[in-house]
Amino acid sequence: MIESDTPNEAETQAIKQMFLATSDFVWGAQNIGQLPPGDLPEIGFVGRSNVGKSSLINALMQQRALAIVSRTPGRTRQLNAFTLGGRGLLVDMPGYGYAKISKMDRDIWDDMIITYLQGRAKLMGVFMLIDSRHGLRDMDKDVLKLLAKAAVSTRLILTKIDELKNDTQRDQAVEKLRADLRPFGSAHPEPLALSAHSGEGIETLRLTIARFILSAGG
């Protein structure tokens, strides 16, 4: 069944409550033992370091400095949760693929992400970010396998779509990702193309998140 791009009344109200109100940082966890009980539905954001995750979260929530934008890959070193209008939480997960931190730190963070994905009952879905200029890489495929193993609903986002030169390049990037996703049946087959800079696709992402939260009774 193809979902409509037009929100119904309940979805419109949810979008207003979640994205047009001020969002606040509510908790950060550097290890699983620091995670609070999961009382609200949670939506995770994950992606390679420097994929534009913080910029996208700031654009999504209409707050310039909600998620810290860093020029140094790997600076998000914990799970960070932000409010979605009292109806759910957006969880910013540490980036993967970082090269300038110790292997011990990488292993600790990777173990934390695995445990979070597999054991968080209120985690309703994860948005996985892919740089539209580079497409799906081997490490992204490994994370997709992990998400499938954890039975987490997954939707891919092509970021920085405004940095592609023309519509042809954009169409090619989307089609290439569609093809690369075919072996991963657990992921949604249709990627979302977005730009934090221009705002392209942001409303579609808000609607998609609202549907996740509403499906969980949020």
KETIKOL-51691 format. One record per residue (C-alpha): residue in one letter; x, y negated, z negated. Coordinates in steps of 0.25 Angstrom, whole numbers, padded with zeros to 4 digits, always signed. Each point is the difference from the previous one (the first is absolute). Layout:
# residues N
AXYZ ...
This chain:
# residues 218
M+0000+0000+0000 I+0006-0014+0004 E-0001-0010-0011 S-0006-0014+0003 D+0010-0012-0001 T-0012-0008-0005 P-0002+0001-0015 N-0013+0003-0006 E-0006-0008-0012 A+0007+0008-0011 E+0013+0000+0008 T-0001-0015+0002 Q-0002-0002-0015 A+0011+0009-0004 I+0010-0007+0009 K-0004-0013-0006 Q+0002+0005-0014 M+0013+0007+0003 F+0008-0009+0009 L-0006-0014-0002 A+0002-0001-0015 T+0014-0002-0006 S+0007+0014-0002 D+0009+0002-0012 F+0012+0009-0003 V-0006+0010-0010 W+0011+0011-0002 G+0014+0004+0005 A+0006+0014-0002 Q+0014+0004+0002 N-0003+0014-0004 I-0012+0009-0001 G+0000-0001-0015 Q-0003-0015+0001 L-0013+0002+0008 P-0013-0004-0007 P-0012+0008+0001 G-0007-0001+0014 D-0014-0006-0003 L-0002-0007+0014 P+0002+0005+0014 E+0014-0002+0005 I+0005-0003+0014 G+0015+0002+0003 F+0009-0007+0010 V+0013+0007+0004 G+0010-0002+0010 R+0015-0001+0004 S+0008-0011-0007 N-0001-0013+0009 V-0013+0004+0007 G-0007-0012-0004 K-0009+0006-0012 S+0001-0012-0009 S-0003-0010+0010 L-0012+0008+0004 I-0005+0002-0014 N+0001-0015-0002 A-0008-0003+0013 L-0010+0010-0004 M-0003-0006-0013 Q+0002-0014+0005 Q+0011-0003-0011 R+0014-0004+0005 A+0008+0006-0012 L-0009+0011-0005 A+0010+0011+0005 I+0015-0005+0000 V+0006-0001+0014 S+0014+0003+0000 R+0011+0000+0011 T+0007+0011-0007 P-0006+0014+0003 G-0004+0009-0012 R-0003-0012-0010 T-0014+0006-0003 R+0005+0010-0010 Q-0013+0004-0007 L-0014+0002+0002 N-0007-0013-0001 A-0016-0001-0002 F-0008-0012+0004 T-0015-0003-0003 L-0010+0001+0011 G-0011-0008-0006 G-0003+0009-0011 R-0004+0011+0010 G+0013+0007+0002 L+0015-0001+0000 L+0010-0002+0011 V+0013+0007-0003 D+0013-0004+0007 M+0009+0012+0000 P+0016-0001+0001 G+0005-0001+0014 Y+0008+0012+0005 G+0012+0001+0010 Y+0008-0010-0009 A+0015+0003+0002 K+0007-0010-0010 I-0005+0006-0013 S+0006+0012-0007 K-0005+0014+0003 M-0004+0002-0014 D-0010-0011+0001 R-0005+0004+0013 D-0003+0014-0006 I-0007-0006-0012 W-0009-0009+0008 D-0003+0012+0010 D-0004+0009-0011 M-0009-0011-0006 I-0007-0002+0013 I-0002+0015+0002 T-0006+0002-0014 Y-0008-0013+0002 L-0006+0005+0013 Q-0003+0014-0005 G-0005-0003-0013 R-0008-0013+0000 A-0015+0004+0000 K-0004-0014+0003 L+0009-0002+0013 M-0011-0001+0011 G+0010-0002+0012 V+0013-0005+0004 F+0004-0010+0011 M+0013+0003+0006 L+0007-0011+0008 I+0008+0002+0012 D+0008-0011+0007 S-0006-0002+0014 R+0013-0003+0006 H+0006+0014-0004 G-0011+0009-0001 L-0001+0013-0008 R+0014+0005-0005 D+0004+0013-0006 M+0000-0005-0014 D-0015-0005+0002 K-0003+0014+0005 D+0005+0006-0013 V-0009-0010-0008 L-0012+0004+0009 K+0003+0015-0004 L+0001-0004-0014 L-0014-0007+0000 A-0006+0012+0007 K+0005+0009-0010 A-0005-0009-0011 A-0014+0000+0007 V+0000-0015+0000 S-0009-0007+0011 T+0010-0008+0009 R-0001-0012+0010 L+0011-0005+0007 I+0003-0015+0003 L+0009-0006+0011 T+0006-0012-0006 K+0006-0013+0006 I-0008+0002+0013 D+0001-0014+0003 E+0015+0002+0002 L-0003+0009+0013 K+0001-0009+0012 N-0013+0003+0007 D-0013+0008+0000 T+0007+0011+0008 Q+0010+0003-0011 R-0010-0001-0011 D-0009+0011+0008 Q+0012+0008+0002 A+0004+0000-0015 V-0014+0004-0004 E-0001+0011+0010 K+0014+0005-0004 L-0004+0001-0014 R-0013+0007+0003 A+0008+0010+0007 D+0010+0002-0011 L-0011+0002-0010 R-0007+0012+0007 P+0009+0010-0008 F-0005-0006-0013 G-0015+0003+0000 S-0001-0005-0014 A+0002-0015+0004 H-0010-0008+0007 P+0002+0001+0015 E-0002-0015+0002 P+0011-0010-0005 L-0003-0014-0004 A+0008-0011+0007 L+0003-0012-0009 S+0008-0013-0001 A+0002-0006-0014 H+0005-0013+0007 S-0012-0002+0010 G-0011+0007-0008 E-0003+0010+0011 G-0007+0012-0005 I-0001-0005-0015 E-0015+0000+0000 T-0001+0014+0006 L+0010+0005-0011 R-0009-0007-0011 L-0012+0007+0005 T+0007+0014+0001 I+0005-0002-0015 A-0014-0004-0004 R-0006+0013+0006 F+0010+0008-0008 I-0003-0007-0013 L-0015+0001+0003 S+0001+0015+0003 A+0006+0001-0014 G-0012-0007-0007 G+0009-0013-0002 
